Amino acid sequence: MSKKTTELTYTQAMKQLEEITAHLQDPNCDIDLLRDYTKQALTLLKFCKARLTQTDEELKKLLAELDDE
């Protein structure tokens, strides 16, 4: 869990989420790390949601420009 979310791309964030998911699904997952994994996953999920929302809004604006022409 290396980069801050401000330095991440959506793809990198998703990759980190996949890695966290693998750790959480491991039966030998260190219980002491469970809180940290969950906290990081929440941060990454919020980042991805914001990025998707931003992209959706930008695409809607671009498509609206096509309708105006």
N, C-alpha and C positions, 0 to 999 in steps of 0.2 A: 504494500500500500504506500507507494512512493510519492507520486506527484500530487500536488494540490489540484483541486478541481478546476481552478482558473487556468491551469496550464494544460488541461486534458482536452482531447478531442472526444467526440461522442463514441467513436470506435474504441478508443483506449479505455474509456469509462466502462463500456460494456464488457470488454475483456477482463477488467479488474473485477467486475461483478460476477463473471463466470468463474474466476479463480476463487473468489470468496464463497460462492455457492459450492464449489468442489470441496473447499475446506469444511464448510458446515455439514456437508453430506458424509464426510469421512467419519466412520465410527470412532476413530481415535482422535477426533478433534479435541484440542486442549480446551477444557471448560473455562480456563482463565482467559483465553483469547476470544471466547464467544461474544462478550460484550463489545470488544474492539472491532471484531468482524461485522457485527450487526450495526454498530455506529458508522463504520466506513461505508457499508452497503447503503444505509439510509442517505448519507451524503451523496453518494454516487447516483442513487435513484432520483434524488431531488435535482441534481445536475442534469441528468438525462431528460427528465420531464421538462425542465426549463428549456433545454435545447430543442426538444421536439415541439414545444409550444411556440417558441420563437420562429422556428423553421416553418411551422404551419401558418403563422400569421404573415410571414414574408411571402410565402407561396400564394396565399389568398390575395395579398396586395398585387402581386404580379399578374395573377389571373384576372383580377378586377381591371387592370390596365388593358388587358386584351378585350374585355367586354366594352370598354370605353371607346375603343377604336372603331 
